[in-house]
């Protein structure tokens, strides 16, 4: 477990890229499941009393499918389909790390102050965009600026897909 945390921490600190992720289907599924489970737990804990398990599960599945599908689509256009599993695993693993930190901050926002929590969450969001951009930069052999633009594209469209799917 410590080595898995260290692996994703090295990516978050720009010392390793997605090429360091094992190309293993079981590992991919475990990271995907951890991401989905964490998203559901955060939604249920922070979503308030009106949040249902079905809605939280739907949100997690649609978000993961949208993000994974967008990454696959762009990489397939660039003829880099062989790098998709490691790239998606890297993105979802980093997302587990960032979601955990964001969830802790939101949960503790009453004690540390909402203004401080929002500021730190904004910094975490910018950091995660930079990390995702770094992952895309390394996976697609593109300039880091294009990687960050790609990250922004994926995040915005993934949120749009998720919101569209959940709007009654």
TIVO-2410 file (N, C-alpha, C; in nm, 3 decimals):
# residues 168
REC num residu      c1      c2      c3 atome chaine
REC   1      X   0.082  -0.119   0.000     N      A
REC   1      X   0.000   0.000   0.000    CA      A
REC   1      X   0.087   0.126   0.000     C      A
REC   2      X   0.194   0.121   0.077     N      A
REC   2      X   0.285   0.235   0.084    CA      A
REC   2      X   0.348   0.264  -0.053     C      A
REC   3      X   0.381   0.157  -0.127     N      A
REC   3      X   0.443   0.177  -0.258    CA      A
REC   3      X   0.343   0.235  -0.359     C      A
REC   4      X   0.216   0.200  -0.346     N      A
REC   4      X   0.113   0.257  -0.434    CA      A
REC   4      X   0.097   0.406  -0.404     C      A
REC   5      X   0.090   0.440  -0.275     N      A
REC   5      X   0.081   0.581  -0.236    CA      A
REC   5      X   0.202   0.656  -0.289     C      A
REC   6      X   0.321   0.599  -0.273     N      A
REC   6      X   0.445   0.664  -0.319    CA      A
REC   6      X   0.443   0.683  -0.471     C      A
REC   7      X   0.391   0.585  -0.543     N      A
REC   7      X   0.382   0.593  -0.688    CA      A
REC   7      X   0.299   0.714  -0.732     C      A
REC   8      X   0.180   0.729  -0.673     N      A
REC   8      X   0.094   0.841  -0.711    CA      A
REC   8      X   0.147   0.973  -0.655     C      A
REC   9      X   0.212   0.971  -0.540     N      A
REC   9      X   0.273   1.092  -0.486    CA      A
REC   9      X   0.383   1.142  -0.579     C      A
REC  10      X   0.462   1.051  -0.635     N      A
REC  10      X   0.568   1.090  -0.728    CA      A
REC  10      X   0.508   1.156  -0.853     C      A
REC  11      X   0.393   1.108  -0.897     N      A
REC  11      X   0.326   1.172  -1.011    CA      A
REC  11      X   0.275   1.310  -0.970     C      A
REC  12      X   0.216   1.320  -0.851     N      A
REC  12      X   0.163   1.449  -0.802    CA      A
REC  12      X   0.273   1.553  -0.784     C      A
REC  13      X   0.395   1.508  -0.762     N      A
REC  13      X   0.507   1.601  -0.744    CA      A
REC  13      X   0.594   1.609  -0.870     C      A
REC  14      X   0.541   1.563  -0.981     N      A
REC  14      X   0.603   1.578  -1.113    CA      A
REC  14      X   0.738   1.505  -1.125     C      A
REC  15      X   0.757   1.399  -1.048     N      A
REC  15      X   0.883   1.323  -1.056    CA      A
REC  15      X   0.869   1.195  -1.136     C      A
REC  16      X   0.747   1.152  -1.162     N      A
REC  16      X   0.720   1.033  -1.242    CA      A
REC  16      X   0.599   1.061  -1.330     C      A
REC  17      X   0.593   0.990  -1.439     N      A
REC  17      X   0.479   1.005  -1.529    CA      A
REC  17      X   0.396   0.878  -1.532     C      A
REC  18      X   0.298   0.875  -1.620     N      A
REC  18      X   0.211   0.757  -1.629    CA      A
REC  18      X   0.285   0.632  -1.675     C      A
REC  19      X   0.401   0.651  -1.736     N      A
REC  19      X   0.479   0.534  -1.778    CA      A
REC  19      X   0.527   0.450  -1.659     C      A
REC  20      X   0.525   0.508  -1.539     N      A
REC  20      X   0.568   0.434  -1.420    CA      A
REC  20      X   0.455   0.350  -1.360     C      A
REC  21      X   0.334   0.367  -1.412     N      A
REC  21      X   0.218   0.290  -1.365    CA      A
REC  21      X   0.224   0.151  -1.427     C      A
REC  22      X   0.202   0.048  -1.346     N      A
REC  22      X   0.200  -0.088  -1.403    CA      A
REC  22      X   0.087  -0.103  -1.506     C      A
REC  23      X   0.120  -0.162  -1.618     N      A
REC  23      X   0.018  -0.189  -1.722    CA      A
REC  23      X  -0.050  -0.320  -1.686     C      A
REC  24      X  -0.136  -0.313  -1.586     N      A
REC  24      X  -0.198  -0.432  -1.530    CA      A
REC  24      X  -0.347  -0.406  -1.514     C      A
REC  25      X  -0.430  -0.493  -1.571     N      A
REC  25      X  -0.575  -0.474  -1.566    CA      A
REC  25      X  -0.629  -0.478  -1.425     C      A
REC  26      X  -0.574  -0.565  -1.341     N      A
REC  26      X  -0.622  -0.575  -1.203    CA      A
REC  26      X  -0.594  -0.445  -1.128     C      A
REC  27      X  -0.474  -0.390  -1.147     N      A
REC  27      X  -0.439  -0.263  -1.083    CA      A
REC  27      X  -0.531  -0.152  -1.132     C      A
REC  28      X  -0.557  -0.149  -1.262     N      A
REC  28      X  -0.648  -0.050  -1.320    CA      A
REC  28      X  -0.786  -0.060  -1.256     C      A
REC  29      X  -0.839  -0.180  -1.244     N      A
REC  29      X  -0.972  -0.200  -1.185    CA      A
REC  29      X  -0.973  -0.159  -1.037     C      A
REC  30      X  -0.866  -0.191  -0.964     N      A
REC  30      X  -0.859  -0.152  -0.823    CA      A
REC  30      X  -0.857   0.000  -0.807     C      A
REC  31      X  -0.780   0.069  -0.890     N      A
REC  31      X  -0.777   0.216  -0.884    CA      A
REC  31      X  -0.912   0.273  -0.922     C      A
REC  32      X  -0.974   0.219  -1.026     N      A
REC  32      X  -1.106   0.263  -1.069    CA      A
REC  32      X  -1.208   0.243  -0.957     C      A
REC  33      X  -1.206   0.126  -0.893     N      A
REC  33      X  -1.299   0.097  -0.783    CA      A
REC  33      X  -1.274   0.188  -0.663     C      A
REC  34      X  -1.148   0.213  -0.631     N      A
REC  34      X  -1.115   0.303  -0.520    CA      A
REC  34      X  -1.166   0.444  -0.549     C      A
REC  35      X  -1.150   0.488  -0.672     N      A
REC  35      X  -1.197   0.621  -0.710    CA      A
REC  35      X  -1.348   0.629  -0.699     C      A
REC  36      X  -1.418   0.530  -0.753     N      A
REC  36      X  -1.564   0.529  -0.748    CA      A
REC  36      X  -1.614   0.525  -0.604     C      A
REC  37      X  -1.555   0.438  -0.523     N      A
REC  37      X  -1.596   0.425  -0.383    CA      A
REC  37      X  -1.573   0.555  -0.307     C      A
REC  38      X  -1.458   0.615  -0.328     N      A
REC  38      X  -1.428   0.742  -0.260    CA      A
REC  38      X  -1.525   0.851  -0.303     C      A
REC  39      X  -1.555   0.858  -0.433     N      A
REC  39      X  -1.651   0.958  -0.481    CA      A
REC  39      X  -1.789   0.938  -0.418     C      A
REC  40      X  -1.831   0.814  -0.405     N      A
REC  40      X  -1.962   0.786  -0.345    CA      A
REC  40      X  -1.961   0.826  -0.198     C      A
REC  41      X  -1.857   0.789  -0.126     N      A
REC  41      X  -1.849   0.823   0.017    CA      A
REC  41      X  -1.847   0.974   0.037     C      A
REC  42      X  -1.768   1.046  -0.040     N      A
REC  42      X  -1.762   1.192  -0.027    CA      A
REC  42      X  -1.898   1.253  -0.058     C      A
REC  43      X  -1.965   1.205  -0.162     N      A
REC  43      X  -2.098   1.257  -0.196    CA      A
REC  43      X  -2.198   1.232  -0.083     C      A
REC  44      X  -2.195   1.113  -0.025     N      A
REC  44      X  -2.290   1.081   0.081    CA      A
REC  44      X  -2.261   1.158   0.210     C      A
REC  45      X  -2.133   1.175   0.242     N      A
REC  45      X  -2.097   1.245   0.365    CA      A
REC  45      X  -2.119   1.395   0.352     C      A
REC  46      X  -2.080   1.452   0.239     N      A
REC  46      X  -2.086   1.597   0.223    CA      A
REC  46      X  -2.209   1.646   0.146     C      A
REC  47      X  -2.283   1.554   0.086     N      A
REC  47      X  -2.395   1.593   0.002    CA      A
REC  47      X  -2.520   1.631   0.076     C      A
REC  48      X  -2.525   1.609   0.205     N      A
REC  48      X  -2.642   1.646   0.283    CA      A
REC  48      X  -2.743   1.534   0.288     C      A
REC  49      X  -2.850   1.556   0.362     N      A
REC  49      X  -2.949   1.450   0.384    CA      A
REC  49      X  -3.028   1.413   0.259     C      A
REC  50      X  -3.035   1.502   0.160     N      A
REC  50      X  -3.111   1.472   0.039    CA      A
REC  50      X  -3.033   1.386  -0.061     C      A
REC  51      X  -2.904   1.365  -0.036     N      A
REC  51      X  -2.820   1.284  -0.126    CA      A
REC  51      X  -2.853   1.136  -0.108     C      A
REC  52      X  -2.883   1.070  -0.218     N      A
REC  52      X  -2.916   0.927  -0.211    CA      A
REC  52      X  -2.798   0.844  -0.263     C      A
REC  53      X  -2.798   0.719  -0.224     N      A
REC  53      X  -2.692   0.627  -0.269    CA      A
REC  53      X  -2.697   0.611  -0.420     C      A
REC  54      X  -2.817   0.602  -0.476     N      A
REC  54      X  -2.831   0.586  -0.621    CA      A
REC  54      X  -2.775   0.706  -0.696     C      A
REC  55      X  -2.804   0.826  -0.648     N      A
REC  55      X  -2.753   0.947  -0.713    CA      A
REC  55      X  -2.601   0.954  -0.701     C      A
REC  56      X  -2.547   0.920  -0.584     N      A
REC  56      X  -2.402   0.924  -0.564    CA      A
REC  56      X  -2.332   0.820  -0.654     C      A
REC  57      X  -2.390   0.701  -0.665     N      A
REC  57      X  -2.334   0.598  -0.754    CA      A
REC  57      X  -2.341   0.643  -0.899     C      A
REC  58      X  -2.453   0.700  -0.938     N      A
REC  58      X  -2.468   0.748  -1.076    CA      A
REC  58      X  -2.365   0.856  -1.106     C      A
REC  59      X  -2.349   0.948  -1.015     N      A
REC  59      X  -2.251   1.055  -1.032    CA      A
REC  59      X  -2.111   0.997  -1.050     C      A
REC  60      X  -2.074   0.901  -0.966     N      A
REC  60      X  -1.940   0.841  -0.974    CA      A
REC  60      X  -1.920   0.769  -1.107     C      A
REC  61      X  -2.016   0.688  -1.147     N      A
REC  61      X  -2.003   0.610  -1.269    CA      A
REC  61      X  -1.999   0.700  -1.392     C      A
REC  62      X  -2.089   0.797  -1.399     N      A
REC  62      X  -2.092   0.887  -1.515    CA      A
REC  62      X  -1.965   0.970  -1.522     C      A
REC  63      X  -1.919   1.017  -1.408     N      A
REC  63      X  -1.796   1.098  -1.405    CA      A
REC  63      X  -1.675   1.017  -1.452     C      A
REC  64      X  -1.661   0.896  -1.400     N      A
REC  64      X  -1.548   0.811  -1.440    CA      A
REC  64      X  -1.557   0.772  -1.587     C      A
REC  65      X  -1.677   0.737  -1.632     N      A
REC  65      X  -1.695   0.698  -1.772    CA      A
REC  65      X  -1.668   0.818  -1.865     C      A
REC  66      X  -1.717   0.935  -1.827     N      A
REC  66      X  -1.694   1.053  -1.908    CA      A
REC  66      X  -1.547   1.089  -1.918     C      A
REC  67      X  -1.479   1.090  -1.804     N      A
REC  67      X  -1.336   1.122  -1.803    CA      A
REC  67      X  -1.256   1.018  -1.881     C      A
REC  68      X  -1.281   0.892  -1.852     N      A
REC  68      X  -1.210   0.785  -1.922    CA      A
REC  68      X  -1.237   0.786  -2.071     C      A
REC  69      X  -1.362   0.810  -2.108     N      A
REC  69      X  -1.398   0.814  -2.250    CA      A
REC  69      X  -1.333   0.930  -2.324     C      A
REC  70      X  -1.327   1.045  -2.259     N      A
REC  70      X  -1.261   1.161  -2.323    CA      A
REC  70      X  -1.112   1.136  -2.341     C      A
REC  71      X  -1.049   1.080  -2.239     N      A
REC  71      X  -0.905   1.050  -2.249    CA      A
REC  71      X  -0.881   0.949  -2.360     C      A
REC  72      X  -0.963   0.843  -2.362     N      A
REC  72      X  -0.948   0.741  -2.466    CA      A
REC  72      X  -0.966   0.804  -2.604     C      A
REC  73      X  -1.068   0.887  -2.621     N      A
REC  73      X  -1.098   0.949  -2.751    CA      A
REC  73      X  -0.980   1.031  -2.802     C      A
REC  74      X  -0.929   1.119  -2.717     N      A
REC  74      X  -0.818   1.206  -2.760    CA      A
REC  74      X  -0.693   1.123  -2.790     C      A
REC  75      X  -0.666   1.024  -2.706     N      A
REC  75      X  -0.546   0.943  -2.729    CA      A
REC  75      X  -0.561   0.854  -2.852     C      A
REC  76      X  -0.684   0.809  -2.879     N      A
REC  76      X  -0.707   0.730  -3.000    CA      A
REC  76      X  -0.688   0.816  -3.124     C      A
REC  77      X  -0.731   0.942  -3.117     N      A
REC  77      X  -0.708   1.033  -3.230    CA      A
REC  77      X  -0.559   1.053  -3.256     C      A
REC  78      X  -0.481   1.050  -3.150     N      A
REC  78      X  -0.336   1.069  -3.162    CA      A
REC  78      X  -0.263   0.937  -3.186     C      A
REC  79      X  -0.341   0.830  -3.205     N      A
REC  79      X  -0.287   0.696  -3.227    CA      A
REC  79      X  -0.196   0.650  -3.113     C      A
REC  80      X  -0.242   0.676  -2.990     N      A
REC  80      X  -0.169   0.636  -2.869    CA      A
REC  80      X  -0.255   0.545  -2.781     C      A
REC  81      X  -0.338   0.465  -2.843     N      A
REC  81      X  -0.429   0.379  -2.768    CA      A
REC  81      X  -0.357   0.283  -2.673     C      A
REC  82      X  -0.235   0.246  -2.707     N      A
REC  82      X  -0.160   0.154  -2.620    CA      A
REC  82      X  -0.124   0.217  -2.486     C      A
REC  83      X  -0.129   0.349  -2.475     N      A
REC  83      X  -0.096   0.419  -2.350    CA      A
REC  83      X  -0.218   0.455  -2.267     C      A
REC  84      X  -0.336   0.427  -2.317     N      A
REC  84      X  -0.460   0.467  -2.250    CA      A
REC  84      X  -0.474   0.407  -2.111     C      A
REC  85      X  -0.457   0.276  -2.091     N      A
REC  85      X  -0.478   0.220  -1.956    CA      A
REC  85      X  -0.388   0.284  -1.850     C      A
REC  86      X  -0.261   0.303  -1.881     N      A
REC  86      X  -0.171   0.363  -1.783    CA      A
REC  86      X  -0.207   0.509  -1.758     C      A
REC  87      X  -0.246   0.580  -1.862     N      A
REC  87      X  -0.282   0.721  -1.847    CA      A
REC  87      X  -0.407   0.736  -1.762     C      A
REC  88      X  -0.509   0.657  -1.792     N      A
REC  88      X  -0.633   0.665  -1.714    CA      A
REC  88      X  -0.607   0.621  -1.570     C      A
REC  89      X  -0.527   0.519  -1.550     N      A
REC  89      X  -0.494   0.475  -1.414    CA      A
REC  89      X  -0.423   0.587  -1.339     C      A
REC  90      X  -0.330   0.655  -1.405     N      A
REC  90      X  -0.258   0.766  -1.341    CA      A
REC  90      X  -0.355   0.878  -1.304     C      A
REC  91      X  -0.443   0.915  -1.396     N      A
REC  91      X  -0.539   1.023  -1.370    CA      A
REC  91      X  -0.632   0.985  -1.255     C      A
REC  92      X  -0.688   0.864  -1.257     N      A
REC  92      X  -0.781   0.824  -1.152    CA      A
REC  92      X  -0.710   0.805  -1.018     C      A
REC  93      X  -0.585   0.759  -1.020     N      A
REC  93      X  -0.510   0.745  -0.895    CA      A
REC  93      X  -0.479   0.880  -0.832     C      A
REC  94      X  -0.439   0.975  -0.915     N      A
REC  94      X  -0.414   1.111  -0.866    CA      A
REC  94      X  -0.545   1.172  -0.816     C      A
REC  95      X  -0.654   1.143  -0.885     N      A
REC  95      X  -0.784   1.194  -0.844    CA      A
REC  95      X  -0.825   1.141  -0.707     C      A
REC  96      X  -0.790   1.016  -0.677     N      A
REC  96      X  -0.818   0.962  -0.544    CA      A
REC  96      X  -0.746   1.045  -0.439     C      A
REC  97      X  -0.622   1.075  -0.464     N      A
REC  97      X  -0.541   1.155  -0.372    CA      A
REC  97      X  -0.602   1.293  -0.353     C      A
REC  98      X  -0.636   1.360  -0.463     N      A
REC  98      X  -0.690   1.496  -0.457    CA      A
REC  98      X  -0.831   1.498  -0.395     C      A
REC  99      X  -0.913   1.400  -0.427     N      A
REC  99      X  -1.047   1.394  -0.370    CA      A
REC  99      X  -1.041   1.372  -0.220     C      A
REC 100      X  -0.947   1.290  -0.175     N      A
REC 100      X  -0.930   1.268  -0.032    CA      A
REC 100      X  -0.895   1.398   0.038     C      A
REC 101      X  -0.799   1.472  -0.016     N      A
REC 101      X  -0.760   1.599   0.045    CA      A
REC 101      X  -0.875   1.700   0.043     C      A
REC 102      X  -0.947   1.708  -0.069     N      A
REC 102      X  -1.059   1.800  -0.079    CA      A
REC 102      X  -1.171   1.762   0.017     C      A
REC 103      X  -1.201   1.634   0.026     N      A
REC 103      X  -1.304   1.587   0.119    CA      A
REC 103      X  -1.270   1.620   0.263     C      A
REC 104      X  -1.145   1.601   0.302     N      A
REC 104      X  -1.102   1.633   0.438    CA      A
REC 104      X  -1.118   1.783   0.463     C      A
REC 105      X  -1.077   1.864   0.366     N      A
REC 105      X  -1.090   2.009   0.381    CA      A
REC 105      X  -1.236   2.052   0.393     C      A
REC 106      X  -1.322   1.996   0.310     N      A
REC 106      X  -1.463   2.032   0.318    CA      A
REC 106      X  -1.525   1.988   0.450     C      A
REC 107      X  -1.485   1.871   0.496     N      A
REC 107      X  -1.538   1.820   0.623    CA      A
REC 107      X  -1.491   1.907   0.740     C      A
REC 108      X  -1.369   1.958   0.731     N      A
REC 108      X  -1.311   2.039   0.838    CA      A
REC 108      X  -1.335   2.188   0.817     C      A
REC 109      X  -1.412   2.225   0.717     N      A
REC 109      X  -1.428   2.367   0.683    CA      A
REC 109      X  -1.489   2.450   0.796     C      A
REC 110      X  -1.573   2.389   0.878     N      A
REC 110      X  -1.631   2.464   0.989    CA      A
REC 110      X  -1.525   2.502   1.092     C      A
REC 111      X  -1.431   2.413   1.115     N      A
REC 111      X  -1.330   2.443   1.218    CA      A
REC 111      X  -1.216   2.530   1.165     C      A
REC 112      X  -1.184   2.521   1.036     N      A
REC 112      X  -1.075   2.603   0.983    CA      A
REC 112      X  -1.125   2.729   0.915     C      A
REC 113      X  -1.254   2.737   0.894     N      A
REC 113      X  -1.312   2.855   0.828    CA      A
REC 113      X  -1.336   2.826   0.681     C      A
REC 114      X  -1.451   2.863   0.634     N      A
REC 114      X  -1.489   2.834   0.496    CA      A
REC 114      X  -1.401   2.909   0.396     C      A
REC 115      X  -1.359   3.030   0.431     N      A
REC 115      X  -1.274   3.107   0.340    CA      A
REC 115      X  -1.140   3.038   0.320     C      A
REC 116      X  -1.081   2.990   0.428     N      A
REC 116      X  -0.953   2.919   0.419    CA      A
REC 116      X  -0.971   2.790   0.341     C      A
REC 117      X  -1.079   2.716   0.369     N      A
REC 117      X  -1.105   2.590   0.299    CA      A
REC 117      X  -1.122   2.614   0.149     C      A
REC 118      X  -1.196   2.715   0.112     N      A
REC 118      X  -1.216   2.745  -0.031    CA      A
REC 118      X  -1.085   2.783  -0.099     C      A
REC 119      X  -1.003   2.862  -0.029     N      A
REC 119      X  -0.874   2.901  -0.085    CA      A
REC 119      X  -0.785   2.779  -0.107     C      A
REC 120      X  -0.778   2.690  -0.009     N      A
REC 120      X  -0.694   2.571  -0.022    CA      A
REC 120      X  -0.750   2.477  -0.128     C      A
REC 121      X  -0.882   2.466  -0.137     N      A
REC 121      X  -0.943   2.382  -0.240    CA      A
REC 121      X  -0.915   2.439  -0.379     C      A
REC 122      X  -0.915   2.571  -0.391     N      A
REC 122      X  -0.879   2.633  -0.519    CA      A
REC 122      X  -0.735   2.599  -0.556     C      A
REC 123      X  -0.645   2.606  -0.459     N      A
REC 123      X  -0.506   2.568  -0.483    CA      A
REC 123      X  -0.494   2.420  -0.522     C      A
REC 124      X  -0.570   2.334  -0.454     N      A
REC 124      X  -0.571   2.191  -0.489    CA      A
REC 124      X  -0.623   2.168  -0.631     C      A
REC 125      X  -0.723   2.244  -0.670     N      A
REC 125      X  -0.778   2.232  -0.805    CA      A
REC 125      X  -0.673   2.272  -0.909     C      A
REC 126      X  -0.605   2.382  -0.884     N      A
REC 126      X  -0.499   2.426  -0.976    CA      A
REC 126      X  -0.385   2.323  -0.981     C      A
REC 127      X  -0.349   2.271  -0.865     N      A
REC 127      X  -0.244   2.169  -0.858    CA      A
REC 127      X  -0.287   2.045  -0.937     C      A
REC 128      X  -0.412   2.001  -0.919     N      A
REC 128      X  -0.458   1.882  -0.990    CA      A
REC 128      X  -0.459   1.904  -1.141     C      A
REC 129      X  -0.498   2.023  -1.186     N      A
REC 129      X  -0.494   2.053  -1.330    CA      A
REC 129      X  -0.350   2.047  -1.382     C      A
REC 130      X  -0.256   2.099  -1.304     N      A
REC 130      X  -0.115   2.092  -1.344    CA      A
REC 130      X  -0.067   1.947  -1.349     C      A
REC 131      X  -0.108   1.867  -1.252     N      A
REC 131      X  -0.067   1.725  -1.250    CA      A
REC 131      X  -0.129   1.650  -1.368     C      A
REC 132      X  -0.258   1.672  -1.393     N      A
REC 132      X  -0.322   1.607  -1.508    CA      A
REC 132      X  -0.253   1.651  -1.637     C      A
REC 133      X  -0.222   1.779  -1.647     N      A
REC 133      X  -0.149   1.829  -1.764    CA      A
REC 133      X  -0.014   1.762  -1.778     C      A
REC 134      X   0.054   1.742  -1.666     N      A
REC 134      X   0.183   1.672  -1.667    CA      A
REC 134      X   0.166   1.528  -1.715     C      A
REC 135      X   0.061   1.463  -1.668     N      A
REC 135      X   0.034   1.324  -1.710    CA      A
REC 135      X   0.011   1.320  -1.861     C      A
REC 136      X  -0.071   1.411  -1.913     N      A
REC 136      X  -0.098   1.413  -2.057    CA      A
REC 136      X   0.027   1.450  -2.136     C      A
REC 137      X   0.105   1.541  -2.083     N      A
REC 137      X   0.232   1.580  -2.145    CA      A
REC 137      X   0.322   1.458  -2.163     C      A
REC 138      X   0.335   1.377  -2.059     N      A
REC 138      X   0.421   1.260  -2.065    CA      A
REC 138      X   0.359   1.148  -2.149     C      A
REC 139      X   0.229   1.129  -2.139     N      A
REC 139      X   0.163   1.019  -2.210    CA      A
REC 139      X   0.153   1.044  -2.360     C      A
REC 140      X   0.138   1.170  -2.398     N      A
REC 140      X   0.113   1.202  -2.538    CA      A
REC 140      X   0.231   1.268  -2.607     C      A
REC 141      X   0.341   1.286  -2.534     N      A
REC 141      X   0.460   1.352  -2.590    CA      A
REC 141      X   0.425   1.488  -2.648     C      A
REC 142      X   0.353   1.568  -2.570     N      A
REC 142      X   0.315   1.702  -2.611    CA      A
REC 142      X   0.375   1.803  -2.512     C      A
REC 143      X   0.376   1.929  -2.549     N      A
REC 143      X   0.425   2.034  -2.462    CA      A
REC 143      X   0.340   2.040  -2.336     C      A
REC 144      X   0.401   2.075  -2.224     N      A
REC 144      X   0.328   2.081  -2.097    CA      A
REC 144      X   0.208   2.178  -2.104     C      A
REC 145      X   0.222   2.287  -2.179     N      A
REC 145      X   0.111   2.380  -2.196    CA      A
REC 145      X  -0.008   2.315  -2.265     C      A
REC 146      X   0.019   2.234  -2.367     N      A
REC 146      X  -0.088   2.161  -2.435    CA      A
REC 146      X  -0.146   2.054  -2.342     C      A
REC 147      X  -0.059   1.996  -2.259     N      A
REC 147      X  -0.107   1.897  -2.161    CA      A
REC 147      X  -0.204   1.959  -2.062     C      A
REC 148      X  -0.172   2.080  -2.015     N      A
REC 148      X  -0.261   2.149  -1.922    CA      A
REC 148      X  -0.390   2.189  -1.993     C      A
REC 149      X  -0.380   2.233  -2.118     N      A
REC 149      X  -0.501   2.265  -2.196    CA      A
REC 149      X  -0.587   2.140  -2.213     C      A
REC 150      X  -0.523   2.027  -2.239     N      A
REC 150      X  -0.595   1.900  -2.251    CA      A
REC 150      X  -0.663   1.865  -2.118     C      A
REC 151      X  -0.593   1.886  -2.007     N      A
REC 151      X  -0.650   1.859  -1.875    CA      A
REC 151      X  -0.773   1.946  -1.852     C      A
REC 152      X  -0.764   2.072  -1.887     N      A
REC 152      X  -0.876   2.162  -1.871    CA      A
REC 152      X  -0.994   2.117  -1.958     C      A
REC 153      X  -0.966   2.077  -2.081     N      A
REC 153      X  -1.069   2.024  -2.171    CA      A
REC 153      X  -1.137   1.902  -2.109     C      A
REC 154      X  -1.060   1.808  -2.061     N      A
REC 154      X  -1.116   1.685  -2.003    CA      A
REC 154      X  -1.200   1.716  -1.880     C      A
REC 155      X  -1.149   1.802  -1.791     N      A
REC 155      X  -1.223   1.834  -1.669    CA      A
REC 155      X  -1.354   1.906  -1.701     C      A
REC 156      X  -1.348   2.006  -1.786     N      A
REC 156      X  -1.469   2.082  -1.819    CA      A
REC 156      X  -1.574   1.993  -1.886     C      A
REC 157      X  -1.533   1.914  -1.984     N      A
REC 157      X  -1.629   1.829  -2.054    CA      A
REC 157      X  -1.678   1.715  -1.967     C      A
REC 158      X  -1.595   1.665  -1.878     N      A
REC 158      X  -1.638   1.560  -1.787    CA      A
REC 158      X  -1.744   1.614  -1.691     C      A
REC 159      X  -1.723   1.734  -1.639     N      A
REC 159      X  -1.823   1.796  -1.552    CA      A
REC 159      X  -1.952   1.821  -1.631     C      A
REC 160      X  -1.939   1.868  -1.754     N      A
REC 160      X  -2.057   1.895  -1.838    CA      A
REC 160      X  -2.135   1.766  -1.864     C      A
REC 161      X  -2.063   1.658  -1.895     N      A
REC 161      X  -2.129   1.529  -1.919    CA      A
REC 161      X  -2.200   1.482  -1.794     C      A
REC 162      X  -2.132   1.493  -1.679     N      A
REC 162      X  -2.191   1.449  -1.553    CA      A
REC 162      X  -2.315   1.530  -1.518     C      A
REC 163      X  -2.307   1.662  -1.531     N      A
REC 163      X  -2.421   1.747  -1.498    CA      A
REC 163      X  -2.538   1.722  -1.593     C      A
REC 164      X  -2.509   1.699  -1.720     N      A
REC 164      X  -2.613   1.671  -1.817    CA      A
REC 164      X  -2.684   1.539  -1.784     C      A
REC 165      X  -2.606   1.441  -1.745     N      A
REC 165      X  -2.664   1.310  -1.713    CA      A
REC 165      X  -2.748   1.314  -1.586     C      A
REC 166      X  -2.715   1.404  -1.494     N      A
REC 166      X  -2.786   1.407  -1.366    CA      A
REC 166      X  -2.898   1.510  -1.359     C      A
REC 167      X  -2.910   1.592  -1.461     N      A
REC 167      X  -3.016   1.692  -1.462    CA      A
REC 167      X  -3.149   1.626  -1.492     C      A
REC 168      X  -3.248   1.648  -1.404     N      A
REC 168      X  -3.379   1.582  -1.426    CA      A
REC 168      X  -3.453   1.639  -1.546     C      A
***
